Amino acid sequence: MNDSSWGAPPQAGYWGPSDQGPVQGAAPAGPTYDAPEAQQTRPMPIVPDEPAYGGHQDDDRGAARLSGPLFRDETQQPPYDVRQPQPYDPRTQPTDTPQAQPYGAVPQNPEPMPDAPPPAPAPQKKSAGRDLGAAIGVGVGLGAVIIASLFVVKAVFVGVIAVAVVVGLWELTSRLQERKGIKAPLVPLAVGGAAMVVAGYVRGPEGAWVAMALTALAVLVWRMTEPPEGYLKDVTAGVFAAFYVPFLATFVALMLTADDGAWRVMTFLLLTVVSDTGAYAVGWRFGTHKLAPRISPGKTREGLFGAVSFAMVAGALCMQFLIDDGSWWQGLVLGLAVAASATLGDLGESMIKRDLGIKDMGTLLPGHGGIMDRLDSLLPTAPVVWLMFVLFVGSG
């Protein structure tokens, strides 16, 4: 072996895979660099474990190594690099790009793509909650009947009140029996309720109180014809129904007895309807703060403000132009009182329906429910308006 081999790296095959050491007669282990001869040295190319070129297994290029690299640091640079620049060979250069998948292989994705966010729900249109067309049609029809009977013959209007009372009693007692098993006697209630309205119109407040007492007595006696089980709850419900429906309705008949009674009743009806309409319109459009969520989730404080505002304006106009000796400031007070009593009456009716587990008292009036669903705010407002008229302009 000539001297020039001392500065060259060992060739593949000089060292075997065994641990027997160097072959006899070979150069001493370890690189020895000589500056004059270093120009002729070239690093041994790094041969990959497997032929990346896809050659045949008998190709002699794959026999350059037997069992992996000869030295661990054969890929590292010497302390000073005097090698000639070599062209780029993708087989000997590291790369960070992933290896190509075989043809036809399904690519694997170890990290699943995040689920796409669910589509945003389409904005829903705010619904009024009832058939406005039917409600308006029924309201106009009832208004026409009331106005015709009110300004033509007062006695006919008293008959309209009596019929509304009887139908309301039938709805209330029917729901009590269906939902609670309470059998309030309808016959004495219907007869006594109609008599109460007529007595109030003919004999005034004294006649209404006497008729109320007789009706309660008739309920107690009528229930005695049945077994005693449930007697107390039946008669209690009967007396409550007599007071709640016909007795409160009697104050409408009392308003009718005045000289301008027709206009007083018209003012009472207008203010109650305007209060309900203002609460409904403002609450539906702007309502966000619940007024009594446990009793009536649909009512809002904004709706109450609308009821008060509408009723006060309507009250000032009605007292100024419809009522004899009335004044606009009296109308403001009257409108405030009507808005408060109508709202409380509506909440009271809602409390009864929640206890019974029903939405409406009946289905007689399309878009409104039953008669009792329209009398809920009128009944408690009637004595309030009658009292305000007596205080402001007298009873005559």
C-alpha positions in Angstrom: 0.0 0.0 0.0 1.4 3.4 -1.0 1.8 6.3 1.4 -1.1 8.3 -0.2 -3.6 6.0 1.4 -2.9 7.3 4.9 -4.9 10.4 4.4 -7.9 8.8 2.7 -10.9 7.5 4.6 -11.2 3.8 4.8 -13.1 2.2 1.9 -16.2 0.2 2.4 -15.3 -3.5 2.8 -12.1 -2.9 4.7 -13.9 -3.2 7.9 -16.3 -6.0 8.5 -19.5 -6.2 10.6 -17.6 -8.4 13.1 -15.6 -7.1 16.1 -12.3 -8.7 15.0 -10.6 -5.4 14.3 -8.7 -4.2 11.3 -7.3 -6.5 8.6 -3.6 -7.3 8.9 -1.4 -5.0 6.9 -4.0 -2.2 6.8 -3.3 1.4 7.8 -3.7 2.4 11.4 -7.2 3.4 12.5 -8.2 7.0 12.6 -7.9 9.7 10.0 -4.6 11.4 9.5 -4.8 14.5 7.4 -1.9 15.9 5.4 -2.3 19.3 4.0 -0.6 18.7 0.7 -2.5 15.5 0.0 -5.8 16.8 1.4 -6.7 18.3 -1.9 -7.0 14.8 -3.4 -9.3 13.5 -0.7 -13.0 13.2 -1.3 -15.6 12.1 1.3 -17.2 8.8 0.8 -20.8 9.3 -0.3 -23.5 8.3 2.1 -25.4 5.3 0.8 -29.0 5.1 2.1 -30.3 2.0 3.8 -32.6 1.1 0.9 -32.2 2.2 -2.8 -34.4 5.3 -3.2 -34.1 5.0 -6.9 -36.1 1.8 -7.0 -33.5 -0.3 -8.7 -33.3 -4.0 -9.0 -32.1 -6.1 -6.1 -29.1 -7.4 -8.1 -27.8 -3.9 -8.9 -24.3 -3.6 -7.6 -25.0 -0.1 -6.3 -26.9 -1.7 -3.5 -23.9 -3.8 -2.4 -21.8 -0.9 -1.3 -22.8 -1.5 2.4 -23.5 -4.7 4.2 -25.1 -3.7 7.5 -25.5 0.0 7.8 -22.9 2.8 8.1 -19.4 1.9 9.1 -18.9 4.9 11.5 -21.6 6.9 13.4 -20.0 10.2 12.5 -19.3 9.5 8.9 -21.9 12.0 7.8 -20.3 14.8 9.8 -17.9 17.3 8.4 -14.2 17.2 9.2 -12.7 20.1 11.3 -11.9 21.9 8.1 -13.7 21.1 4.9 -11.5 20.9 1.8 -13.9 18.9 -0.3 -14.8 19.8 -3.8 -18.5 21.0 -4.2 -20.7 18.2 -5.2 -23.9 18.4 -7.2 -27.2 18.1 -5.2 -28.3 14.5 -4.9 -31.7 14.0 -3.4 -30.7 10.5 -2.3 -28.0 11.7 0.0 -29.6 15.0 1.3 -32.0 15.1 4.3 -35.4 16.5 3.7 -38.2 17.6 5.9 -41.0 16.9 3.4 -43.0 13.7 4.0 -42.4 10.7 1.9 -44.6 10.2 -1.1 -47.4 7.7 -0.6 -47.5 4.7 -2.9 -49.8 4.9 -5.9 -53.4 4.1 -4.9 -52.8 4.4 -1.2 -55.4 6.2 0.9 -53.8 9.1 2.7 -53.9 8.9 6.5 -54.7 11.9 8.6 -53.6 11.3 12.2 -55.3 14.5 13.3 -59.0 14.7 12.4 -60.2 18.0 11.0 -62.2 20.0 13.5 -65.9 19.8 13.0 -67.5 22.6 11.1 -69.5 24.9 13.4 -73.3 24.3 13.2 -75.1 26.7 10.9 -76.6 29.7 12.7 -80.4 29.3 13.2 -82.5 31.4 10.9 -83.9 34.4 12.6 -87.5 33.7 13.6 -90.2 36.2 13.1 -91.8 37.5 16.2 -95.3 36.0 16.4 -98.3 37.6 18.0 -99.4 34.3 19.4 -103.0 34.3 18.1 -105.0 34.7 14.9 -105.1 38.5 14.6 -107.6 38.4 11.7 -110.1 36.3 13.6 -109.6 38.4 16.7 -110.2 41.7 15.0 -113.2 40.3 13.2 -114.8 39.0 16.4 -114.0 42.3 18.2 -115.6 44.4 15.5 -118.7 42.2 15.6 -119.0 42.4 19.4 -118.5 46.1 19.3 -121.2 46.6 16.8 -123.7 44.6 18.9 -122.7 46.5 22.0 -123.0 50.0 20.4 -126.3 49.2 18.7 -127.9 47.9 22.0 -126.3 50.6 24.1 -127.5 53.7 22.2 -130.9 52.3 21.0 -132.5 50.8 24.0 -130.7 50.5 27.4 -132.8 47.5 28.4 -131.4 45.5 25.5 -127.9 46.2 26.6 -128.8 44.9 30.1 -129.9 41.7 28.4 -126.5 41.6 26.6 -124.8 41.8 30.0 -127.0 39.1 31.4 -126.3 36.7 28.5 -122.5 37.3 28.8 -122.7 36.6 32.5 -124.5 33.3 32.0 -122.1 32.1 29.3 -119.1 33.2 31.5 -120.5 31.2 34.5 -121.0 28.1 32.3 -117.4 28.3 31.1 -116.0 28.8 34.6 -118.0 26.0 36.2 -117.3 23.6 33.3 -113.5 24.1 33.6 -113.6 23.7 37.4 -115.4 20.4 37.0 -113.1 19.1 34.2 -109.8 20.1 35.8 -110.4 20.0 39.5 -113.5 17.9 40.0 -115.3 20.8 41.6 -119.1 20.8 41.0 -120.3 24.3 41.5 -124.1 24.3 40.8 -124.7 26.1 37.5 -128.5 26.5 37.7 -128.7 28.7 40.8 -125.6 30.6 39.6 -127.1 31.3 36.2 -130.5 32.4 37.5 -129.1 34.4 40.4 -126.4 36.0 38.1 -129.0 37.3 35.6 -131.3 38.5 38.4 -128.3 40.3 40.0 -127.7 42.3 36.8 -131.3 43.2 36.4 -131.7 44.1 40.1 -128.7 46.4 39.9 -130.1 48.2 36.9 -133.6 48.5 38.4 -132.9 48.9 42.2 -129.4 50.2 42.2 -126.6 49.0 44.5 -129.0 47.8 47.2 -130.8 45.5 44.7 -127.4 44.1 43.5 -126.4 43.3 47.1 -129.7 41.6 47.9 -129.5 39.5 44.7 -125.9 38.5 45.6 -126.9 37.3 49.0 -129.9 35.3 47.6 -127.7 33.7 45.0 -125.2 32.5 47.6 -128.0 31.0 49.7 -129.4 29.3 46.6 -126.0 27.7 45.9 -125.8 26.3 49.5 -129.3 24.8 49.3 -129.0 23.4 45.8 -125.8 21.5 46.7 -127.6 19.8 49.6 -129.4 17.6 47.1 -126.2 15.7 46.4 -123.9 13.6 48.7 -121.9 15.5 51.3 -118.5 14.5 49.9 -116.9 17.7 48.5 -119.8 19.9 49.7 -117.5 22.6 51.1 -115.3 23.0 48.1 -118.3 23.0 45.7 -120.3 25.7 47.6 -117.1 27.8 48.1 -116.4 27.7 44.3 -120.1 28.6 43.7 -120.0 31.6 45.9 -116.7 32.7 44.4 -118.2 32.4 40.9 -121.3 34.4 41.9 -119.1 37.2 43.1 -116.5 37.1 40.4 -118.8 37.1 37.3 -122.3 38.5 37.9 -121.7 40.7 40.9 -118.8 42.6 39.3 -120.7 42.8 36.0 -123.6 44.5 37.9 -121.5 47.7 38.1 -121.8 48.1 34.4 -125.6 48.2 34.8 -125.2 50.7 37.6 -123.3 53.0 35.3 -126.0 52.7 32.7 -128.7 54.2 35.1 -127.2 57.7 34.9 -128.5 60.3 32.5 -125.4 60.0 30.4 -125.1 56.3 31.3 -124.5 55.2 27.7 -121.5 57.4 27.4 -120.2 56.3 30.8 -120.4 52.7 29.7 -118.8 53.6 26.4 -115.9 55.3 28.2 -115.5 52.3 30.4 -115.3 49.9 27.5 -113.0 52.2 25.4 -110.5 52.7 28.2 -110.3 49.0 29.0 -109.9 48.0 25.3 -107.3 50.8 24.8 -105.4 49.7 27.9 -105.3 46.1 26.7 -104.4 47.2 23.1 -101.6 49.5 24.4 -100.1 46.8 26.6 -100.3 44.2 23.7 -98.8 46.5 21.1 -96.0 48.0 23.1 -95.2 44.7 24.9 -95.1 42.8 21.6 -92.8 45.3 20.0 -90.5 46.5 22.8 -91.2 44.1 25.7 -88.0 42.6 27.3 -88.5 42.8 31.1 -91.1 40.3 32.4 -93.8 41.8 34.6 -95.0 38.6 36.4 -93.2 35.6 34.8 -94.7 33.0 37.2 -98.2 34.1 36.5 -98.2 35.4 32.9 -94.9 35.1 31.0 -96.1 37.1 28.1 -96.7 40.3 30.1 -93.9 42.8 30.3 -93.1 46.1 32.1 -92.9 47.8 28.8 -96.4 46.5 28.1 -97.7 48.0 31.4 -96.2 51.3 30.5 -98.0 51.1 27.1 -101.2 50.3 28.9 -100.9 53.3 31.2 -99.9 55.7 28.5 -102.7 54.7 26.1 -105.3 54.6 28.8 -104.4 58.0 30.3 -104.6 59.7 26.9 -107.9 58.1 26.0 -109.2 58.9 29.5 -108.4 62.6 29.1 -110.2 62.7 25.8 -113.2 60.8 26.9 -113.7 62.8 30.1 -113.3 66.1 28.3 -115.6 65.4 25.4 -118.0 62.5 26.3 -118.9 62.9 30.0 -121.0 65.7 31.3 -119.1 68.0 33.7 -115.9 66.0 33.1 -112.4 67.4 32.9 -109.3 66.2 31.2 -107.2 65.8 34.4 -110.0 63.6 35.7 -109.5 61.5 32.6 -105.8 61.1 33.3 -106.6 59.7 36.8 -109.3 57.6 35.4 -107.0 56.2 32.7 -104.3 55.3 35.3 -106.9 53.5 37.5 -108.3 51.6 34.5 -104.8 50.5 33.4 -104.0 49.2 36.9 -107.3 47.4 37.4 -107.3 45.9 33.9 -103.8 44.5 34.4 -104.6 43.1 37.8 -107.8 41.5 36.4 -105.9 40.0 33.6 -103.3 38.6 36.0 -106.0 37.2 38.2 -107.6 35.4 35.3 -104.2 34.0 34.3 -103.7 32.8 37.9 -106.9 30.8 37.7 -106.1 29.3 34.3 -102.6 28.3 35.5 -104.1 26.6 38.5 -106.5 24.8 36.2 -103.7 24.0 33.7 -105.5 25.5 30.7 -104.7 28.2 28.2 -108.2 29.6 27.5 -111.5 29.3 29.3 -113.4 28.4 26.2 -113.4 28.4 22.4 -116.6 30.3 21.7 -114.8 33.4 20.3 -112.3 32.6 17.6 -109.0 34.5 18.2 -110.1 35.4 21.7 -110.9 32.1 23.4 -114.0 32.2 25.5 -116.3 34.9 27.0 -114.3 34.8 30.2 -111.1 35.4 28.3 -112.6 38.8 27.2 -114.2 39.6 30.6 -111.0 39.1 32.6 -110.0 42.8 32.5 -113.6 44.2 32.2 -115.0 42.6 35.4 -112.6 44.1 38.0 -112.4 47.4 36.1 -116.2 47.9 36.3 -116.5 48.8 40.0 -113.4 51.0 39.8 -114.8 53.1 36.9 -118.2 53.3 38.5 -116.6 54.6 41.7 -114.5 57.2 39.9 -117.5 58.5 38.0 -119.4 58.8 41.3 -116.5 60.8 42.8 -115.9 63.0 39.8 -119.3 63.8 38.4 -121.8 62.1 40.7 -124.1 59.0 40.2 -126.9 60.7 38.3 
